[in-house]
Amino acid sequence: MTDILVSRLAAVPGVVQPGISQWDVKARLPLHPLSVENVYGDPRLLPELAVPGADFAERLGVEVVVGGETSGIPLATAVALAAGLPFAFVREPGYAGHEDHEPTVRGASVAGRRVLLVDDVVAHGTAVEMFTRALLDAGATVAGVFTAVDMRETAASVTPTARHLPIESIATYLQLVAAAAESGGLGAFGRLATPLGATSPHSRADRVRLPTAPSLERSDVQPVAGGIDLPRHPERVAVLPAALLPAE
């Protein structure tokens, strides 16, 4: 991840939306909603955003790149092309036109293979949890997640899967908003979202102080051979909280 790439992502028109005037502590609404799909309209930027994902896929030793329906599919396709890997996508339940008998995962076969899940944004991790379960049910080993924007630092809670899986992103939410603010892309609504205790180059009047999100440190995670921590597939566990490991 480079500062230049973050700045280019933040500069895409419409990616960082005008924000709300106050931070909703209870709902933890983003100060500046994102429309990451707007980056997909730039034929030069999208392949560049895919390069970190391809590097991540190589480090993880994955065999298939899987896009989460629907917003993750364009980025996943670009990552697969950059990495020279097969592509598949995993369906999101409830979409119009989906039938119960249709396969959940389409494209390249994922059974018995290590896969990289790609989505546009990771926040609470609900979609990551859902897609991961579907991939495990299809016989895959989920090695990690690549996303354009990691918003977990602003989430009130994060699912166990999104907390413990290796996740890499182009930018975090706060990095993206900061880059947009520095470039003047937030206009009259420009306020920099800053966690409590963090420093900011902006004046006190221009800064919004946010509650800090739950820690995402991996000190309580012990690597285990295989895929990820889900009880239905203990044989495919990549990372598991130490407290959940069986006693020796």
Backbone hydrogen bonds, N-H to C=O, Kabsch-Sander energy under -0.5 kcal/mol:
donor,donor_aa,acceptor,acceptor_aa,energy
6,V,2,T,-2.1
7,S,3,D,-2.5
8,R,4,I,-2.3
9,L,5,L,-2.3
10,A,6,V,-2.5
11,A,7,S,-1.5
12,V,8,R,-0.6
12,V,9,L,-1.0
15,V,12,V,-1.9
17,Q,15,V,-0.7
17,Q,33,P,-3.2
20,I,31,L,-1.2
24,D,22,Q,-0.5
25,V,23,W,-1.1
28,R,24,D,-2.8
29,L,24,D,-0.6
35,S,15,V,-2.4
38,N,35,S,-1.9
39,V,36,V,-2.1
40,Y,37,E,-1.3
41,G,38,N,-1.3
42,D,39,V,-1.7
46,L,42,D,-2.1
48,E,44,R,-0.8
49,L,45,L,-2.3
50,A,46,L,-1.2
51,V,47,P,-0.7
51,V,48,E,-0.7
53,G,49,L,-0.6
54,A,50,A,-2.3
55,D,51,V,-2.4
56,F,52,P,-2.2
57,A,53,G,-2.4
58,E,54,A,-2.0
59,R,55,D,-2.2
60,L,56,F,-2.1
61,G,57,A,-0.9
62,V,57,A,-2.0
63,E,114,R,-3.5
64,V,114,R,-1.4
65,V,86,P,-2.6
66,V,64,V,-0.5
66,V,116,L,-3.1
67,G,88,A,-2.5
68,G,118,V,-2.6
69,E,90,V,-2.3
72,G,68,G,-2.0
73,I,68,G,-0.6
73,I,70,T,-1.4
76,A,72,G,-2.4
77,T,73,I,-2.6
78,A,74,P,-2.0
79,V,75,L,-2.4
80,A,76,A,-2.7
81,L,77,T,-2.2
82,A,78,A,-2.4
83,A,79,V,-2.4
84,G,80,A,-1.2
85,L,80,A,-2.2
88,A,65,V,-2.2
89,F,106,R,-2.5
90,V,67,G,-2.4
91,R,104,T,-3.1
95,Y,92,E,-1.1
98,H,95,Y,-1.9
102,E,99,E,-1.4
106,R,89,F,-2.8
108,A,87,F,-2.4
112,G,139,G,-2.8
113,R,110,V,-2.1
115,V,141,T,-2.9
116,L,64,V,-2.2
117,L,115,V,-0.5
117,L,144,G,-2.3
118,V,66,V,-2.9
119,D,146,F,-1.9
122,V,149,V,-1.9
129,E,125,G,-2.6
130,M,126,T,-2.2
131,F,127,A,-3.1
132,T,128,V,-2.4
133,R,129,E,-2.1
134,A,130,M,-1.9
135,L,131,F,-2.3
136,L,132,T,-2.7
137,D,133,R,-2.4
138,A,134,A,-1.2
139,G,136,L,-1.7
140,A,135,L,-2.6
141,T,113,R,-2.5
142,V,140,A,-0.5
143,A,115,V,-2.5
143,A,141,T,-0.8
144,G,115,V,-0.8
145,V,166,P,-2.5
146,F,117,L,-2.7
147,T,168,E,-2.2
148,A,119,D,-0.9
148,A,120,D,-0.6
149,V,120,D,-1.7
150,D,171,A,-2.3
151,M,122,V,-3.5
151,M,149,V,-0.7
154,T,151,M,-1.9
155,A,152,R,-1.2
159,T,124,H,-2.8
163,R,159,T,-1.7
164,H,160,P,-2.0
165,L,161,T,-2.2
168,E,145,V,-2.3
170,I,147,T,-1.1
170,I,148,A,-0.6
171,A,148,A,-1.6
173,Y,150,D,-2.0
176,L,172,T,-2.2
177,V,173,Y,-2.5
178,A,174,L,-2.3
179,A,175,Q,-2.3
180,A,176,L,-2.2
181,A,177,V,-2.5
182,E,178,A,-2.4
183,S,179,A,-1.6
184,G,181,A,-0.9
185,G,180,A,-2.3
186,L,180,A,-0.6
187,G,184,G,-1.2
189,F,186,L,-1.6
190,G,187,G,-1.6
191,R,189,F,-0.7
192,L,206,D,-1.2
193,A,191,R,-0.6
194,T,192,L,-0.6
194,T,208,V,-2.5
196,L,210,L,-2.2
198,A,195,P,-2.1
206,D,203,S,-0.7
207,R,204,R,-1.0
208,V,192,L,-1.8
209,R,207,R,-0.5
210,L,194,T,-2.7
210,L,208,V,-0.5
213,A,153,E,-0.6
221,V,218,R,-1.8
222,Q,240,L,-2.1
224,V,238,A,-3.0
228,I,236,R,-1.5
229,D,239,V,-0.6
230,L,228,I,-1.2
233,H,230,L,-2.2
236,R,233,H,-2.0
237,V,225,A,-0.7
237,V,234,P,-0.5
238,A,227,G,-1.4
238,A,236,R,-0.6
240,L,222,Q,-1.6
242,A,220,D,-2.1
244,L,241,P,-1.9
245,L,241,P,-0.5
245,L,242,A,-1.2
